[in-house]
Amino acid sequence: MTELAEARDYDDMFDIEEDALRSGAGVASDPYPAWAELLSRGPVHEGPISGFTGEEPSRGNLYIPGYQYFSVFSFAGVSAGFTRPDDFNSQSHQVSGSFTDTILALDGLQHRQLRDVIQEHFQPAAASSWWREKIIAGLVDELVGNFENQQQVDLNAQLFARLPLRTVTEGFGLSHEEGLDFRRGILAAMNYAATPEQRMQAMNAANEILDRVIRARMEQPQDDVISRLVAAKLPEEGEGTRPLTLNEIAGFCRLIVFAGGGTTWKQLGITLFALLNNRDQLEAVMADRTLLPKAILESARWYPNDPVFARMAKRDAELEGTMIPAGSILHLCLGSANHDPSRWEEPDKFDIFRPVQRSVAFAAGPHSCLGQHVAREEMLGAMNALFDRFPNIRWDPSKPAPKLSGSLISRGPGPLHVLLN
């Protein structure tokens, strides 16, 4: 693949507004004012979240006729939606057909046992040792080195889009080109405008890549996550264990390689956007790098890149004073929950000096974000490298002002044009 073709791939696959259109949800205006007003009126409202923000409810996969919907806006309500698995589970139509056979769509013992198989490879110790030392540090040095002699650069295109995809791709044992082809296939399989035949063809192409790599690791293991999954044992009923099936390994790959290449890209850009728009806090971070982890957590609270998740009520259940009938769909609004004034003072303000307390930026409970510790290592590596090499980094006034946009379920920055020196 030529350098120009690769750049076009990244431009296409990591364009936040194109991502919104591809999902069928469409580009939404800033929803935070509407969410704040709804929260002020009550923690739970009947209806799909798209209907409260002026968007067409039927767009994308947030709404399908035939279900009763409730939208949850308070921190306590959203947290409960994630942490009460006996009442609310992950069996909702928001789980794309590409991921219905992954841990994203499982609950209970089956979910816990399957997740435990891979969890150890994403714990904080693994993130700060194997992931950082083997993969992240070298990639950051390479990618930043590619533009360190330039005066102007779009960091979204040149660093933030590339680092997460290459991190998970190399961590799992795929080549860079296989990683690009895989992501292209999954995106095509999720394209709202595609025909069923086109989606199936794209999904088959993505699965063929995984099948080839997994079978190669079965024959000759290497130091990567797929090889570790090949060697892993899953508990069976009773006291026995068994190896993971090829489909189970492929399910982990589809979910984590795709998600890991997407969510961290957006949060990297959101973090830089917030810091460059708050120069006093940027200067504080540059002077004291122990503040950088707080800045990353605050950016995820202030503007989570996936601000809405769905859950289904397993049984009749009360939530924040509202009765939720069995079979209803909950739209959990992480964006609103993370701006709940009963939990944070001046919640709309980005403030790295506020006391740290748990948000729901990485969800909560059994389905909390599996890759969050690896994502933080990527963000720490990228931000430290930028601030070390470009202490005068600032917005490029000759380019359009950066902005945050996207759909109701996926938000982040567009181009991030900066001057480096």
C-alpha positions, 0 to 999 in steps of 0.5 A: 500500500502506498503512503498516499493510499494509506493516508486516504484510508485513515482519512476515510475511516477516522472522520467523525462526521463520516462515521456518524453518517455511516452508522445511519444516526446522522450528525447531531448538533451539540446535545449537552444543553438539551441533556442538562435541561432534561436532567433538571426535570427528572432523572428518567424520561419515557422515550428514546433519547434521539426524540429528546434532542430534535433528532429523528428517532428512527435513524440508526440503531438507537430506535426500532419500533415495537419497544418501549424506551426510557432515557436515563440522565442522572449519574445514579440512574446511569450507574445503576443501569450498568451495575444491576445486571439482575434488572438490566442486561446488555441484550439490546438492539444497539449491539451491532450484528458484527458483535452479537457473538462477543462478550458485548452481548453476554451476561452472567456467568457466561460473560464473566468466564469468557471475559476472565480469559482475556481480562488479565492481558488488559489489566493495569500491570499488563498495560504499563509493561507489555503493552507500553514497552513492547508496542506503545512506546515504539509506535509513539516515537515512530509516529511523532518522529514522522512529523517532528520537523514540520511546522504544521500538522493535523494531529487527528490524521497523523497521530491520533487516528494511527496510534490506537489502530496500530497498537491493537493491531500489533498487540493482537498479531495482525500486520498493519495492512491486515489491520486496515483491511480488517477495520475497512471490512467491519465498517462496511459490515456496519454501514447503515446504507449497505444491502444485507448482501454487501454487509455479509460480503464485508463481514466475511472478508474481515473474518477471513483475515482473522481466520488466517491469523488465528490458524497461523498462531495455532501452528506457530505461537508468537508473543501476541494476544491471539497466541495467548488466546489460543493457549487459554483455557475456558472453564466448563460445567463441573471442574474441567476446562477446554480451549477457546474455539476459533469463533470465540477467539475471532469474537474477541478480535472483532470486538477489541481490535475494532473498538480499541482502534476507534474509541481511543482515537476520539478520546485522544483528540478530545483531551488535546482539544480541551487542553489547548482550549484551556491554556492555563491547564495545559501549562500546568500539565506541561510543568507537572506531568503527574497532572496528565492522568487527571487530565485524561480522566477529566476529558473522559468525564467532560466529553465521553466519546461514546455518550449513549449506551443501551440496556434492556430490562430483564424484569419489571424494575424501579429506576430512580423512581420510575417503573421500567417494564420488562423488555423495555430499552434503556438509553443510558446517557453517559454524557448527561450523567457525567455532567450531573450537578449533584455530583460535580460542581460546574460540571460543564467546565473542563477542570483537571484540578477538580477532586477525582471521583468515578464517572461513567465514562468507561461504563461500570459494572461487569461490562466496564471498558475492557481496554481502558488501561491500555487506552490510558497508556496510549494517551499518556505516551502520545501526550507526553511525547507531544509536550516533550517535543513541542512545548509551544504547541498551539492551534493553527490560526490559518486553519478552520477552528477545531470542533467536537461533533458526531452522532448521539452515540459517537462524538469526537473531533474533526481535524486538529490543525496545530503549529508545533514550534 
